[in-house]
Amino acid sequence: MSLRRKECEEIRASLPGKATNFRYSDVARWLRQAGFELHGKPKGSHRVWVHPSGTRVQLVEKGRGEMLPVYVKTAAQAILDRGECPDDEPDDAP
């Protein structure tokens, strides 16, 4: 899978702002579409996502509600650092 323009816009918008109103399912979707995979069997509330390059991102899945901004921003920065959201996307990108 690859990230769509909408996700890339959400990811970029989360960094300078407060990064609130994001759920685990939102961030997990970003990571999955950016090529990250869930590492190992989930134990407790922490989830580790790993990119084929070796980049690791840890999130907390508490079931419901918003994630802490630090987790959202860490995941967003990891995705951007991997180049999964190029700056020069064509206007007709999905």
N, C-alpha and C positions, 0 to 999 in steps of 0.2 A: 504494500500500500504506500501511498505517498500523501503528503499533506496537501489539502486544498487551500485555495487563496483565503477562504473564510477562517480556517484554522490558523494560518500564518498571521492574519490580521489580529486574531485573538491573542496569539502568542506574543507578538510585538507589543500590543497594547497593554499586556499584563506587566511588562517590565518597568516602565516609568511610573505607572499608577500604583494604586494600593493593592492590586491583585486580589480583590475580594470578589465574591459571588461565583467562585469556581468550585466545582465539586470534584471528587476523586475521579468520577466517570469521565469528566471533561479532560482532565490532565492525562488520564490513562489512554484515552482515545488519541490525543496528540502524540503521546509516546509510541503507541502501537503503529500509528500511521507514519511515524518518522523512522521506523525500523527497530525500535527498542522491543525487547521481549521480557516478559516477567521471568525472573530468575528463581528457580527452585520452588518448593512448596511453601505457600504462605503460612507463616507461624505468627500468631498474634495479629496486631494491626499494621505492622510495617511491611511494605512491599518494595522489593528492589527490582528495578528495570535496568536491563543491560543492552547496550547497542553493540552490534558486531565489531565495532572499533575498540570496544572495551570500556567506553564511557558508562558510568553507573549513576543512576538516580534513585534516591530513596524517597518514598512517599508514605504517608500514613492514611490508611483507609479505615475510617471510623464508622462506615455504614451510611450515615446521612449527614447532611449539613455541608457547610463550606469548609474548604481546606485552609490551613494557615497560609498566609501570603508567602512565607519563606519557601514552602514546598512548591508552590505554583511558580515562583520566580526561578528557583533552582532548575526545575524541569524545563521551563521556557528557555533559559539561558543555555542549557545543555543541547536542546534542539537547534537553537540558532548557531551555537558553536560548531555543530556537526554540519552546518551548511544545508540543513533540510528546508530552509525557507530563503531561497535566493532573493536578493534585493531587486533583481531585474526580471521579475515575472512578466510574461506577456499579458496584455489586457484580456485576452480570451481564455486565460487559464481557468480550469474548473474551480 
